[in-house]
Amino acid sequence: MLRKLRHEKFMRGVMIAVLFVVVPSFVVFYGWQRRTGRGGMPEGVAATIKFGMRDKVEVGKADVAVARQYLIGRLQAYSQLSGQPIDQKVIEEVATPKAVVREAINLKFLEHFARQNGIVVTESDVIEDLKRQIPPEQRDFFIQMIERRTGMTFDDYVLRMRYSLLLQRIREVLAAQTRVSVYDAWLEYKKRNEKLVVDFVRLAVSDYFDKVKVDEATLKRYYEEHRQDFEVPDQVVYAYLLVRKSDLKTSVTVTDDDITSYYAAHEEDFRLPPKVKVREIFLARPRSTPDKPLSREELTSRTEEVRRRAQDLYQQIVKGEDFAALADRYSEATEFPPREKDEQTTSSDEQTTAGGNLGFISRTTAKTFYGDVWTSTVFNLAVGALHPPIETARGFHIVKVEARKEGTLQPLEKVRDLVRERVLEEKVQPLFEQMGEELRKNSQKFTSLEKLAEVTSQTVRVTDRVNKGTLFIQGIGFLGDFQEAIMDLQKGGRSDVLSDANRHLVIELRQEFPAHIPEFDAIRDRVEKAYRDAQARELALADAQKIRDRAVNLEGLRTAAKDFGLTVTRSAPFKRSEVATFVGDIPNFEEVSLKLKTGQTELSPLGNEQRPVGYIVWHLTERTPPSQEEFRNELPKITAELLDRRVEVLISEYLRDQWQKLGSAIKIDPAFQ
């Protein structure tokens, strides 16, 4: 497989960024070491699925590793979108063995769906995909970085990328079967951009703490009734020495000559992709669905009918018919690729899809959105050229190229920081590997962690108490590959040198603390705080309900609030997504506000629904819809987002149905239950 990548001619591209975006997520969570067979399972198999008498598949090590990556990837995506850091407890709750193997089974369900719908992605497809993305001069660097950053072989990497490509093609197939009306898009746009004004009064739980009466007998009774709430789980203390690659960067100097030389030798790495301005008429390929199943013959017949329609439209354009007019009348496109900004593009060009206008598209975007065939065909067309229908997995595309801009080399000053990081990586990597070898050599000689640290000029650090089985240890970070080796440690035991792409770790289990419920006297302050918090929450809720009951209108809200010594505040106009800034952190605000009519009043918790920090009584005073002109400008974007959402719903429903349908045909290793 490596020979294919190294010796065949590649198409140019600038998708080397895949290495730095996709691969690191594999690094942290790739793992699940081989286990001995349990519960009747073959060794190294987490689950089996029997789709039919002769159709049985196994969920193995690689499947579980990919599933873990997808689970954590969702949290990482949420964190990036929301700007909120991922909480360690949430990570541990999400990436449980049970959840990971369930996700791996879901991926097998999707593979089964792909087979049923003729969607096939082989390792050769991934190789071809990489060929089109990575320029020849970058291939060795790419392969080296996979091995360095992930510890995976190239074959392992290809296997993981096969899953990604398969899911992409499944989504394309489902998207071609889905439609989003303009009315649907308007409802979504209105929900997001409607401006609300509310009058509200807040009741903070903390304001009621001093009103809670406390005595020893009450606290002891509360402690006995809620003993399990105060349980401390199994905990441990580790000692460790850790070498991070990033820490070695301070010992390396990168000169201007280094940067200039690297840039000169790797110019193609910093070339922007070419882009073309395109118009398109798209006719969707017919699909067989559970609701409207088609036989193979029917599917073939309908596909031929669509192919003939596409060819007929092409001939009409060749004979002089207006491309834009035909696109407006016949094109079935419902989602569109993101556009590249260009100095030749007007503001109206950037927004409209009228006349089949796709705007400027880069080769990278085209490859991701349309696939290989469309991209290679369109980017080889001359300006003004019209191409016969291009057939893809989604349907038939009649394309006309209106303008073209070749890829440009970015000046050194613009990419200096990126070049510097590349040079730094090249200089640090040998030092990092040397340190790993030194640790492994001396780890065999010295049983004392302190002595090992002394001879390797490292420092022994000791953790605070951490929960046993945690995925994250302060000072070390996410354990990833290291977790199973650490879990296997007995008191006084020490690991071998554990290494991944960025760390070398030697860790020792120093102390163990079994799960227990502390005696009342040991945690009296904690019990009192919990009791005051619970009682204060009840008092705040009772007052909020009294205000709500009297707030039959805005004046009633003001009068009731005044009687409780509170003041009603009027918000500035805000979108639903801005409620936390203008009003407060109200759970499910979008859902509640959509059901509420202007002039109605609602009572909501603030913060966590189970343990709110307060309550808010709010009156919906005004609502102002967005303008139709703004909506028309955003229509392509909203339509694409709704389409993506509906595709995800279709996938979720399919997975749910598979679990219900197969039931006992799914066997899971008890270790993952």
C-alpha positions in Angstrom: 0.0 0.0 0.0 2.8 2.4 0.8 4.3 1.6 -2.6 1.2 2.9 -4.3 1.4 6.2 -2.4 5.1 6.7 -2.9 5.5 5.8 -6.6 2.4 6.8 -8.5 1.9 10.3 -9.7 -0.3 12.5 -7.5 -2.6 15.4 -8.4 -1.7 18.6 -6.6 -3.7 19.9 -3.7 -3.3 21.5 -0.3 -5.1 19.1 1.9 -2.1 18.5 4.1 -4.1 20.2 6.7 -6.0 16.9 7.1 -3.0 15.7 8.9 -3.2 18.4 11.6 -7.0 18.4 12.0 -8.0 14.8 11.6 -5.0 12.8 12.8 -4.7 14.4 16.3 -8.2 13.3 17.2 -7.1 9.7 16.5 -4.0 10.2 18.6 -5.7 10.9 21.9 -8.4 8.3 21.8 -6.9 5.5 19.6 -6.5 2.5 21.8 -8.4 -0.5 23.2 -5.7 -3.0 23.5 -6.3 -6.6 22.5 -8.2 -8.6 25.1 -8.5 -12.3 25.8 -11.8 -13.7 24.7 -14.7 -13.4 27.2 -18.4 -14.3 27.2 -17.9 -16.6 24.2 -16.3 -13.8 22.1 -13.3 -14.5 19.9 -10.1 -12.8 21.1 -10.0 -9.2 20.2 -13.7 -9.0 19.4 -16.0 -6.6 21.3 -19.3 -7.6 19.6 -20.9 -9.6 16.8 -23.9 -8.7 14.7 -25.9 -11.3 12.7 -27.8 -9.5 9.9 -28.9 -12.8 8.4 -28.2 -16.5 8.2 -25.0 -16.0 6.3 -24.2 -12.4 7.2 -22.4 -12.1 10.5 -19.9 -9.3 11.2 -17.5 -8.7 14.1 -16.7 -5.5 15.9 -13.0 -5.6 16.5 -10.1 -3.5 17.8 -10.0 -1.1 14.9 -13.8 -0.6 14.9 -13.8 0.3 18.6 -10.9 2.7 18.1 -12.7 4.6 15.3 -15.9 4.6 17.4 -14.1 6.2 20.3 -12.8 8.9 18.0 -16.2 9.7 16.7 -17.7 10.0 20.2 -15.0 12.3 21.4 -15.1 14.2 18.0 -18.7 15.2 18.7 -17.7 16.7 22.0 -14.8 18.5 20.5 -17.0 19.9 17.7 -19.5 21.1 20.3 -16.7 22.7 22.3 -15.4 24.5 19.3 -18.9 25.7 18.2 -19.9 26.8 21.7 -16.6 28.1 22.9 -16.9 26.0 26.1 -14.1 23.8 27.2 -14.9 20.1 27.4 -15.5 19.1 31.0 -13.6 16.0 32.2 -16.6 14.5 33.8 -18.6 14.7 30.5 -15.7 13.0 28.7 -15.8 10.1 31.2 -19.5 9.9 31.0 -19.6 9.8 27.2 -16.6 7.6 26.4 -17.6 4.6 28.6 -16.8 1.2 27.3 -20.5 0.6 26.8 -21.0 3.8 24.8 -17.9 3.2 22.7 -18.9 -0.4 21.6 -22.5 0.8 20.9 -21.0 3.5 18.6 -18.9 0.8 16.9 -22.0 -1.3 16.3 -23.7 1.8 14.8 -20.8 2.1 12.4 -21.3 -1.5 11.4 -25.0 -0.8 10.8 -24.0 2.1 8.5 -21.6 -0.2 6.6 -24.5 -2.6 6.2 -26.7 0.3 4.9 -23.9 1.2 2.4 -23.7 -2.4 1.1 -27.5 -2.5 0.6 -27.4 0.8 -1.4 -24.4 -0.1 -3.5 -22.1 2.3 -1.7 -18.6 0.9 -1.5 -15.4 2.4 -0.2 -12.2 0.3 -0.5 -8.7 0.9 0.8 -7.8 1.6 -2.8 -10.4 4.4 -2.9 -8.8 6.0 0.1 -5.4 5.7 -1.6 -6.8 7.4 -4.7 -8.4 10.1 -2.5 -5.0 10.8 -0.9 -3.3 10.9 -4.2 -5.6 13.7 -5.4 -5.1 15.6 -2.2 -1.4 15.5 -1.5 1.2 16.8 -3.9 4.1 14.5 -4.7 6.6 16.7 -2.8 4.6 16.3 0.4 4.0 12.6 0.5 7.1 11.6 2.5 6.4 14.3 5.0 2.8 13.2 5.3 3.7 9.5 5.9 6.3 10.5 8.5 3.9 12.7 10.4 1.2 10.0 10.5 3.7 7.7 12.2 5.2 10.4 14.5 1.9 12.0 15.6 -0.2 8.9 15.9 2.1 5.9 16.3 -0.1 4.3 13.6 1.1 2.5 10.6 0.0 3.9 7.2 -2.3 0.9 6.8 -4.0 1.8 10.1 -4.5 5.4 9.0 -6.0 4.3 5.7 -8.5 2.0 7.6 -9.7 4.9 9.7 -10.0 7.3 6.7 -12.1 4.6 5.0 -14.8 5.0 7.6 -14.8 8.8 7.1 -15.1 8.5 3.4 -17.9 5.9 3.7 -19.9 8.1 6.0 -19.4 11.1 3.7 -20.9 9.1 0.8 -23.8 7.8 2.8 -24.7 11.4 3.7 -24.5 12.3 0.0 -26.9 9.6 -0.9 -29.4 10.6 1.9 -29.1 14.2 1.0 -30.1 13.5 -2.6 -33.3 11.9 -1.3 -34.2 14.8 1.0 -35.9 18.1 0.2 -36.1 21.4 2.1 -38.9 23.8 1.1 -38.6 27.5 1.2 -41.3 27.6 3.9 -39.2 25.2 6.0 -36.2 27.4 5.6 -38.2 30.5 6.5 -39.5 28.9 9.8 -35.9 28.0 10.7 -34.6 31.5 9.8 -37.4 33.2 11.7 -36.7 31.0 14.8 -33.0 32.0 14.7 -33.4 35.7 13.9 -36.7 36.8 15.4 -36.0 39.6 18.0 -37.7 39.2 21.4 -38.2 41.6 24.2 -39.1 40.2 27.7 -39.8 41.7 31.1 -38.4 39.5 33.9 -37.6 39.1 37.5 -34.9 36.7 38.9 -34.9 34.9 42.2 -31.4 33.6 43.1 -31.1 30.5 45.3 -28.2 32.1 47.1 -30.4 34.9 48.4 -32.4 32.3 50.4 -29.4 30.5 52.1 -29.7 32.7 55.3 -33.4 31.9 55.5 -32.8 28.2 56.0 -33.0 27.1 59.6 -30.3 24.5 60.5 -29.8 22.3 63.6 -27.7 19.2 64.2 -30.6 16.8 64.3 -31.9 18.0 61.0 -28.5 17.8 59.3 -27.9 14.2 60.6 -31.3 13.2 59.4 -30.6 14.7 55.9 -27.2 12.9 55.9 -28.9 9.6 56.6 -31.5 10.1 53.9 -29.0 11.1 51.3 -25.9 9.0 52.2 -25.3 7.9 48.7 -24.9 11.5 47.5 -21.8 11.8 49.7 -20.0 8.6 48.5 -16.4 9.1 47.5 -15.5 6.7 44.6 -12.4 4.5 44.4 -9.4 6.9 44.2 -5.7 6.5 43.7 -2.5 8.6 43.9 0.1 8.3 41.2 3.8 9.3 40.9 5.1 9.9 37.4 7.7 11.4 35.2 6.6 12.9 31.9 8.5 14.1 28.9 6.4 16.3 26.5 7.6 17.0 23.0 6.3 20.6 23.4 8.6 21.1 26.4 11.7 20.3 24.2 10.9 23.2 21.8 12.4 25.7 24.2 15.8 24.0 23.7 15.7 24.4 19.9 16.5 27.5 18.0 15.0 28.3 14.6 16.9 30.9 12.6 15.7 33.1 9.7 18.0 31.1 7.5 16.2 27.9 8.6 12.8 29.4 7.7 14.0 30.7 4.4 15.6 27.4 3.4 12.6 25.3 4.3 10.2 27.6 2.5 12.3 27.5 -0.7 12.5 23.7 -0.6 8.8 23.2 0.1 7.1 26.0 -1.8 4.3 23.8 -3.1 3.2 23.2 0.5 2.2 26.9 0.7 0.4 27.3 -2.7 -3.3 28.1 -2.5 -5.6 25.9 -4.5 -7.0 27.1 -7.9 -10.6 28.2 -8.0 -13.3 28.4 -10.7 -16.6 30.3 -11.0 -19.3 27.8 -12.0 -22.9 27.5 -13.0 -24.7 24.2 -12.6 -27.9 22.4 -13.4 -28.3 19.4 -11.1 -30.7 16.5 -11.5 -30.9 14.1 -8.5 -30.4 10.4 -8.9 -33.5 8.3 -7.9 -33.1 6.3 -4.7 -34.8 3.4 -3.1 -36.1 4.2 0.4 -37.8 2.2 3.1 -41.0 4.3 2.5 -40.8 4.0 -1.3 -38.7 0.9 -2.1 -37.7 0.3 -5.8 -36.7 -2.9 -7.4 -33.3 -3.0 -9.1 -35.0 -2.9 -12.5 -37.1 0.1 -11.4 -34.1 1.9 -10.1 -32.2 1.3 -13.3 -35.1 2.5 -15.4 -35.6 5.7 -13.5 -31.9 6.4 -13.5 -31.9 6.1 -17.3 -34.8 8.5 -17.4 -33.0 11.1 -15.4 -29.8 10.6 -17.5 -31.9 11.3 -20.7 -33.4 14.4 -19.1 -29.9 15.7 -18.3 -28.7 15.0 -21.8 -31.7 16.8 -23.3 -31.1 19.9 -21.2 -27.4 19.8 -22.2 -28.4 19.7 -25.9 -30.9 22.6 -25.4 -28.0 24.7 -24.0 -25.7 23.7 -26.9 -28.4 24.9 -29.3 -28.6 28.3 -27.7 -31.1 28.1 -24.8 -30.2 30.3 -21.8 -28.3 28.3 -19.1 -29.5 30.4 -16.2 -33.1 30.2 -17.3 -33.0 26.4 -17.6 -31.2 26.2 -14.2 -33.9 28.2 -12.5 -36.6 26.0 -14.0 -35.1 22.5 -13.8 -32.2 22.4 -11.3 -32.9 20.2 -8.2 -30.0 21.4 -6.1 -30.9 22.0 -2.5 -27.5 22.4 -0.9 -24.5 24.4 -2.1 -20.8 24.5 -1.4 -19.3 27.4 0.6 -18.0 30.1 -1.7 -14.5 31.6 -2.0 -14.4 35.3 -1.7 -12.8 37.1 -4.7 -12.2 40.6 -5.7 -14.2 40.1 -8.9 -17.3 38.9 -6.9 -20.1 41.4 -6.2 -22.1 41.2 -3.0 -25.1 39.8 -4.9 -22.9 37.1 -6.5 -21.8 36.0 -3.1 -25.4 35.3 -2.0 -27.5 34.3 -4.9 -27.9 30.8 -6.4 -30.2 32.0 -9.1 -29.4 30.7 -12.5 -27.4 27.8 -11.0 -24.8 30.2 -9.8 -22.3 28.5 -7.5 -19.9 31.4 -7.3 -16.1 30.8 -7.0 -15.2 27.3 -5.6 -11.7 26.2 -4.7 -10.4 22.8 -5.7 -10.3 21.7 -2.1 -13.9 22.7 -1.4 -15.0 21.0 -4.7 -13.3 17.8 -3.8 -14.9 17.7 -0.4 -18.4 18.7 -1.6 -18.7 17.0 -5.0 -16.1 14.3 -5.1 -13.3 13.3 -7.4 -15.1 13.0 -10.7 -16.8 16.4 -10.6 -13.7 18.2 -9.4 -11.2 16.7 -12.0 -13.7 17.4 -14.8 -14.6 20.9 -13.9 -11.1 22.1 -13.1 -9.8 20.9 -16.4 -12.4 23.0 -18.4 -11.5 26.2 -20.1 -13.3 29.4 -19.2 -16.7 29.5 -21.1 -16.7 25.8 -21.6 -19.9 23.7 -21.2 -19.6 20.1 -20.2 -22.0 17.2 -20.9 -23.8 15.8 -17.8 -21.2 14.6 -15.2 -22.5 11.6 -13.3 -21.8 11.3 -9.6 -23.2 9.3 -6.7 -25.7 12.1 -6.1 -26.9 12.6 -9.6 -26.2 14.4 -12.9 -24.4 17.8 -13.2 -24.4 20.0 -16.2 -21.6 22.5 -15.6 -20.4 25.8 -17.2 -17.2 27.5 -16.1 -17.4 31.3 -16.2 -14.1 32.4 -14.7 -10.9 30.9 -13.4 -8.1 31.8 -11.0 -5.0 29.7 -10.8 -3.4 28.7 -7.4 -1.1 31.3 -6.1 2.0 30.9 -3.9 1.6 32.6 -0.5 4.5 34.9 0.3 6.8 33.8 3.0 5.8 36.6 5.4 2.2 35.4 5.3 3.1 31.8 6.2 6.2 32.5 8.3 4.7 31.2 11.5 3.6 28.0 9.8 7.0 27.5 8.3 8.6 28.1 11.7 6.4 25.4 13.2 7.4 22.9 10.5 11.1 23.6 11.0 10.7 23.4 14.8 8.9 20.0 14.4 11.8 18.7 12.3 14.4 19.7 14.9 12.5 18.6 18.0 11.5 15.2 16.7 15.0 13.6 16.9 15.4 14.9 20.4 12.0 13.5 21.5 12.9 10.1 20.0 16.3 10.2 21.7 14.7 10.9 25.1 12.3 8.0 24.6 15.2 5.6 23.9 17.1 6.9 27.0 14.1 6.3 29.2 13.5 2.8 27.9 17.1 1.9 28.3 17.4 3.2 31.9 13.9 1.9 32.9 15.3 -1.6 32.7 18.1 -0.8 35.0 16.4 1.2 37.8 13.3 0.0 39.7 13.1 3.3 41.6 11.2 6.0 39.9 13.2 8.6 41.7 16.5 7.1 40.5 15.2 6.8 36.9 14.3 10.5 37.1 17.7 11.4 38.5 19.7 9.6 35.7 17.5 11.0 32.9 17.4 14.6 34.4 13.7 14.5 34.9 11.4 15.3 37.8 9.0 13.0 39.7 5.6 14.5 40.2 2.8 13.2 42.4 -0.9 13.6 41.6 -3.7 14.5 43.9 -6.3 11.9 44.5 -8.0 11.0 41.3 -10.9 8.7 40.5 -9.7 5.3 39.5 -10.3 4.7 35.8 -10.4 8.3 34.9 -9.7 9.3 31.3 -7.8 12.5 32.4 -5.2 13.2 35.0 -4.2 16.8 35.8 -0.6 17.3 34.7 -0.6 14.4 32.3 -3.8 15.2 30.2 -6.0 12.7 28.4 -4.7 9.3 28.8 -5.7 7.8 25.5 -3.5 4.8 24.7 -2.0 4.9 28.2 -5.3 4.3 30.0 -5.4 0.5 29.9 -1.8 0.1 31.0 -2.4 2.5 33.9 -5.7 0.7 34.9 -3.7 -2.6 35.1 -1.3 -1.2 37.7 -1.3 -2.7 41.2 -0.3 -0.7 44.3 3.5 -0.2 44.1 3.5 -1.2 40.5 5.2 0.8 37.8 4.4 1.0 34.1 6.9 0.5 31.2 7.7 3.6 29.2 4.4 4.6 27.7 4.8 6.7 24.5 2.5 8.4 22.0 3.2 11.0 19.4 3.8 13.8 21.9 4.6 12.2 25.3 6.8 9.7 27.1 5.4 8.6 30.5 6.5 6.4 33.3 3.9 6.1 36.1 3.6 4.3 39.4 0.6 3.6 41.6 1.5 4.9 45.1 -1.7 4.8 47.1 -5.2 3.4 46.9 -8.4 4.6 48.6 -11.5 2.4 48.2 -14.9 3.8 47.7 -16.6 4.8 50.9 -19.1 7.1 52.5 -17.4 9.4 55.0 -18.9 9.7 58.5 -21.1 12.6 59.2 -18.6 14.4 61.5 -15.9 14.2 58.8 -18.1 16.0 56.2 -20.4 18.0 58.3 -19.7 21.3 56.5 -20.4 19.6 53.2 -23.7 18.1 54.4 -24.8 21.6 55.7 -24.0 23.2 52.4 -26.0 20.5 50.5 -28.9 20.9 52.9 -29.0 24.7 52.7 -28.7 24.5 48.9 -31.7 22.1 48.7 -33.9 24.0 51.1 -33.0 27.4 49.6 -34.0 26.0 46.2 -37.4 25.0 47.5 -38.0 28.4 49.1 -36.9 30.3 45.9 -39.2 28.1 43.8 -42.2 28.6 46.1 -41.8 32.4 45.8 -41.3 32.2 42.0 -44.6 30.2 41.7 -46.5 32.8 43.8 -45.3 35.6 41.5 -46.1 33.6 38.4 -49.6 32.9 39.6 -50.3 36.6 40.1 -48.7 37.6 36.8 -51.7 37.4 34.5 -50.3 40.3 32.6 -47.3 42.6 32.7 -48.8 44.9 35.3 -49.6 41.9 37.5 -45.9 40.8 37.2 -44.7 44.2 38.3 -47.1 44.3 41.3 -46.2 40.8 42.4 -42.5 41.5 42.1 -42.8 44.7 44.1 -44.6 42.9 46.9 -41.6 40.5 47.2 -39.1 43.4 47.2 -38.0 42.7 43.6 -37.7 44.8 40.5 -38.9 43.8 37.0 -36.3 44.4 34.2 -37.0 44.9 30.5 -34.5 43.3 28.1 -33.1 44.9 25.0 -34.2 43.1 21.8 -32.4 39.8 21.4 -32.3 36.6 19.3 -33.1 33.3 21.0 -29.4 32.3 20.9 -28.6 35.4 22.9 -30.9 34.7 25.8 -28.1 33.9 28.3 -26.6 37.4 27.7 -29.7 39.5 27.8 -31.9 37.6 30.3 -30.3 34.5 31.8 -29.3 30.9 31.2 -32.8 29.4 30.7 -32.8 25.7 29.7 -34.8 24.9 26.6 -35.6 28.6 26.0 -36.0 28.1 22.2 -38.6 25.4 22.6 -40.5 27.3 25.3 -40.5 30.7 23.6 -41.7 29.2 20.3 -44.8 27.9 22.1 -45.4 31.1 24.1 -47.7 33.8 22.7 -46.9 37.6 23.0 -48.3 38.7 26.4 -47.9 35.4 28.2 -45.8 34.8 31.2 -43.6 31.8 32.0 -41.6 30.4 35.0 -38.2 28.8 34.2 -35.2 27.5 36.1 -31.8 29.2 35.7 -28.8 27.0 34.9 -29.0 23.3 35.4 -32.6 22.0 35.4 -31.9 19.5 38.2 -29.9 21.9 40.4 -30.9 25.4 39.2 -29.0 28.4 40.7 -32.3 30.4 40.6 -35.6 30.9 39.0 -36.9 33.5 36.5 -40.4 34.7 35.9 -40.6 36.3 32.4 -43.2 37.9 30.3 -42.9 37.8 26.5 -43.6 41.5 25.6 -42.6 41.9 22.0 -41.5 39.8 19.0 -40.2 41.2 15.7 -39.6 38.8 12.7 -36.6 39.3 10.4 -36.9 40.9 7.0 -37.7 38.9 3.9 -34.7 40.5 2.1 -32.3 39.2 4.8 -33.9 35.8 4.5 -33.5 35.6 0.7 -29.8 36.4 1.2 -29.4 33.6 3.7 -31.6 31.0 2.0 -28.8 28.9 0.5 -27.0 28.6 3.8 -30.2 27.9 5.8 -31.3 25.3 3.3 -27.9 23.5 3.4 -27.9 23.4 7.2 -31.5 22.1 7.4 -30.6 19.4 4.8 -27.6 18.3 6.9 -29.8 18.2 10.0 -32.4 16.1 8.2 -29.8 13.7 7.0 -28.6 13.3 10.6 -32.2 12.5 11.6 -32.5 9.9 8.9 -29.3 8.3 10.1 -30.5 8.3 13.7 -33.8 6.8 12.8 -32.1 4.1 10.8 -29.8 3.2 13.6 -32.7 3.1 16.1 -34.7 0.8 13.8 -31.7 -1.5 13.4 -31.3 -1.9 17.2 -35.0 -2.7 17.5 -35.0 -5.1 14.5 -31.9 -7.1 15.3 -32.2 -7.2 19.1 -30.9 -10.6 20.3 -28.8 -10.9 17.1 -26.4 -8.4 18.6 -23.9 -10.1 21.0 -21.6 -7.8 23.1 -18.6 -8.9 25.2 -19.6 -8.6 28.9 -16.6 -6.4 29.5 -18.5 -3.7 27.5 -21.9 -4.1 29.1 
